[in-house]
Amino acid sequence: MKRVTYISNFTDRMSFEDVEQIGEISVRNNTRDDLSGVLFCYRNVFYQVLEGPEEKADATLERIKRDERHGNVFILNVEQDIKERLYPDWKMKTVVLDDNQDYLVRPIKMMLDSIARNHRWLEKYSPQTILKAIQNGEDPTRLPPRQQDALILFADIVGFTTFSEFMPPAEITSLLDQYYELMNRALLRHGEIMKMTGDGLAAHFSIEKIPAVIEACIQMQRDLERLRTRQGNRSALGHLYTGIGLASGKVIATNVGSDLRRDYTLFGDSVNVASRVEGITRKVKRGLLFTDTVASRIEGRPALSRIARYNPKGKSEYIDLYTIDLPELKLPPRDQIIAGIRSLQAAHPNGTKQLVAGVVS
Ligand SMILES: Cc1cc2nc3c(=O)[nH]c(=O)nc-3n(C[C@H](O)[C@H](O)[C@H](O)COP(=O)(O)O)c2cc1C
């Protein structure tokens, strides 16, 4: 048998009757499927424990996840091969805590509130691989190292140091937020963001995703162009350009760190190469640049074009670099972008040099 514990949020305000109705359907189905458990509701949070035969528990959980009355289902715990049930007699005990003023119930309400809140926060800050391991009931600190073929992406804002010299922290944060909103929305559909370090973004994808990621990068550059045009050159966003570098090959994905702090990270030749290729985007004035191994996966794509060669540090061979030859992927010369950013400095109330702590470019 298996036991699953999750939290979720109501999508709409639910009445006591709505929750009772969920309880009734659950009791009917769970009796049929030999499942048991408990469902707590407090404010807009559901907390459910579901236990029973693995196949039935999985099927029911899939139905529950698809239910539009709630969203953001976050699995807190999965216990495999349980021998005993916690709630053998409850086919689904539904408990609505909202109106319960019992002193003993108060700490439970507070606990549900904080579990829900903390997991929403954790979800935003943790790598998906780690979240997925938790949701599958695995111990993320024990994920074994894996060698895999991956597509690595690095992106970096052109002239970010110049922005950071005079923009106040709140403004530069808002600039980065708008940038990442655009980048993350496009990339997260296909893979995982590894890091956002100041203005530097690193992400990885499975190799099969190469065509989709290339199209997503083109779309991001188009969206960025639209944003610049809309904001005009009197706004910092009007001078926001980014260079994206891609490389593919074998990488090692592993858990590193100490008992005090751990991270899930990827390393290998293609990680270094992708970072170097991103650096070259400014030199060749292209917003998207990728290696020959990436290009070989989109052979025949219109406008695929070889534009540079690159000699990786410590290696004798050269790597051919490609782009997609589209006007929206051209970068203005770096000096021109920097001059544009500097033109904002005079008009800026904080026009003096002011470095934003912790931001590196
Ligand atoms: C928070 C929540 C918990 C639920 N728990 C169960 C459950 O334990 N068992 C169940 O069969 N359905 C449960 N449901 C309902 C399912 O999502 C789904 O509506 C139902 O299983 C469909 O049953 P039917 O095909 O018999 O109409 C739950 C729904 C919500 C929103």
The ligand as an ORCA input file, in Angstrom:
! r2SCAN-3c Opt
* xyz 0 1
  C      -9.216     18.475     -2.371
  C      -9.947     17.363     -3.082
  C      -9.872     16.055     -2.586
  C     -10.519     15.003     -3.234
  N     -10.404     13.730     -2.754
  C     -10.982     12.698     -3.424
  C     -10.832     11.357     -2.965
  O     -10.240     11.065     -1.929
  N     -11.407     10.370     -3.704
  C     -12.106     10.608     -4.851
  O     -12.580      9.666     -5.482
  N     -12.284     11.861     -5.285
  C     -11.729     12.913     -4.602
  N     -11.905     14.216     -5.054
  C     -12.777     14.421     -6.211
  C     -12.070     14.151     -7.514
  O     -11.281     15.262     -7.866
  C     -13.065     13.872     -8.644
  O     -13.962     14.946     -8.766
  C     -13.868     12.626     -8.382
  O     -13.034     11.566     -7.994
  C     -14.630     12.239     -9.647
  O     -15.431     11.157     -9.334
  P     -16.557     10.603    -10.351
  O     -15.795     10.248    -11.605
  O     -17.118      9.417     -9.644
  O     -17.550     11.716    -10.541
  C     -11.275     15.274     -4.395
  C     -11.355     16.589     -4.897
  C     -10.707     17.628     -4.240
  C     -10.794     19.013     -4.789
*
